[in-house]
Amino acid sequence: MRVDALGAIARDGSDIVEIIGPLTLGTLLPAQVVLPEGDAWVVLVVARKIGRVQIDFVFGSAWGSRQTSTVLVEVED
């Protein structure tokens, strides 16, 4: 999942997903390399196993006001 956000943190099930932030160069998966796309405000959420996870996303400006929104994500088979 691609989200235009400054950052994110997974809660209550952080082993279900991997969060790849805007400053991450890339992640090596068993069959491919995943790289962030877009501008500096892009966060990728990669599902790692089945389950539910609560993710707090940070939106706004890196140098100004920010907001946090919580999303419940369910990964299914």
C-alpha positions as a Markdown table, in Angstrom:
| # | Residue | x | y | z |
|---|---|---|---|---|
| 1 | Met | 0.0 | 0.0 | 0.0 |
| 2 | Arg | 1.4 | 3.4 | -1.0 |
| 3 | Val | 0.5 | 6.3 | 1.3 |
| 4 | Asp | 1.4 | 10.0 | 0.9 |
| 5 | Ala | 2.6 | 10.6 | 4.5 |
| 6 | Leu | 5.6 | 11.9 | 6.4 |
| 7 | Gly | 5.9 | 8.7 | 8.3 |
| 8 | Ala | 4.1 | 5.8 | 10.0 |
| 9 | Ile | 4.4 | 3.4 | 12.9 |
| 10 | Ala | 2.7 | 0.0 | 13.2 |
| 11 | Arg | 1.0 | -0.8 | 16.6 |
| 12 | Asp | -0.7 | -3.9 | 17.8 |
| 13 | Gly | 0.6 | -6.3 | 15.2 |
| 14 | Ser | 3.8 | -4.7 | 14.0 |
| 15 | Asp | 5.1 | -8.0 | 12.7 |
| 16 | Ile | 2.2 | -8.2 | 10.1 |
| 17 | Val | 3.5 | -5.4 | 7.9 |
| 18 | Glu | 6.8 | -3.7 | 7.1 |
| 19 | Ile | 6.8 | 0.1 | 6.8 |
| 20 | Ile | 9.3 | 1.5 | 4.3 |
| 21 | Gly | 9.7 | 5.2 | 4.9 |
| 22 | Pro | 10.7 | 8.0 | 2.5 |
| 23 | Leu | 14.4 | 7.8 | 3.5 |
| 24 | Thr | 14.7 | 4.1 | 3.0 |
| 25 | Leu | 16.7 | 3.1 | -0.1 |
| 26 | Gly | 15.0 | -0.2 | -0.6 |
| 27 | Thr | 14.0 | -3.6 | 0.8 |
| 28 | Leu | 15.1 | -7.0 | -0.5 |
| 29 | Leu | 12.2 | -9.5 | -0.7 |
| 30 | Pro | 12.7 | -13.2 | -1.6 |
| 31 | Ala | 11.9 | -12.6 | -5.3 |
| 32 | Gln | 12.2 | -8.8 | -5.8 |
| 33 | Val | 13.5 | -5.5 | -4.5 |
| 34 | Val | 10.9 | -2.9 | -3.3 |
| 35 | Leu | 11.8 | 0.7 | -3.6 |
| 36 | Pro | 9.7 | 3.7 | -2.5 |
| 37 | Glu | 8.2 | 5.7 | -5.3 |
| 38 | Gly | 7.2 | 9.3 | -5.6 |
| 39 | Asp | 8.3 | 12.3 | -3.6 |
| 40 | Ala | 9.8 | 12.5 | -0.2 |
| 41 | Trp | 6.4 | 12.2 | 1.5 |
| 42 | Val | 5.7 | 8.6 | 0.5 |
| 43 | Val | 5.4 | 5.6 | 2.8 |
| 44 | Leu | 5.1 | 2.0 | 1.6 |
| 45 | Val | 3.3 | -0.6 | 3.7 |
| 46 | Val | 4.2 | -4.2 | 2.7 |
| 47 | Ala | 2.1 | -7.1 | 4.1 |
| 48 | Arg | 4.3 | -9.8 | 5.6 |
| 49 | Lys | 1.7 | -12.2 | 7.0 |
| 50 | Ile | -2.1 | -12.6 | 7.7 |
| 51 | Gly | -3.5 | -10.6 | 10.5 |
| 52 | Arg | -4.7 | -7.1 | 11.7 |
| 53 | Val | -2.5 | -4.2 | 12.5 |
| 54 | Gln | -3.1 | -0.6 | 13.6 |
| 55 | Ile | -1.0 | 2.0 | 11.8 |
| 56 | Asp | -0.5 | 5.6 | 12.8 |
| 57 | Phe | 0.2 | 7.8 | 9.8 |
| 58 | Val | 1.7 | 11.3 | 10.2 |
| 59 | Phe | 0.5 | 13.9 | 7.6 |
| 60 | Gly | 1.3 | 17.6 | 7.2 |
| 61 | Ser | 4.6 | 19.5 | 6.8 |
| 62 | Ala | 8.0 | 18.3 | 8.0 |
| 63 | Trp | 8.6 | 21.9 | 9.1 |
| 64 | Gly | 5.1 | 23.0 | 10.2 |
| 65 | Ser | 2.0 | 21.5 | 11.6 |
| 66 | Arg | 1.3 | 17.8 | 11.6 |
| 67 | Gln | -1.7 | 15.5 | 12.1 |
| 68 | Thr | -1.8 | 11.8 | 13.0 |
| 69 | Ser | -4.4 | 9.5 | 11.6 |
| 70 | Thr | -4.9 | 5.9 | 12.8 |
| 71 | Val | -5.9 | 3.2 | 10.3 |
| 72 | Leu | -6.8 | -0.5 | 11.0 |
| 73 | Val | -5.4 | -2.7 | 8.2 |
| 74 | Glu | -6.5 | -6.3 | 7.8 |
| 75 | Val | -4.3 | -8.6 | 5.7 |
| 76 | Glu | -6.2 | -11.6 | 4.3 |
| 77 | Asp | -5.1 | -14.6 | 2.4 |
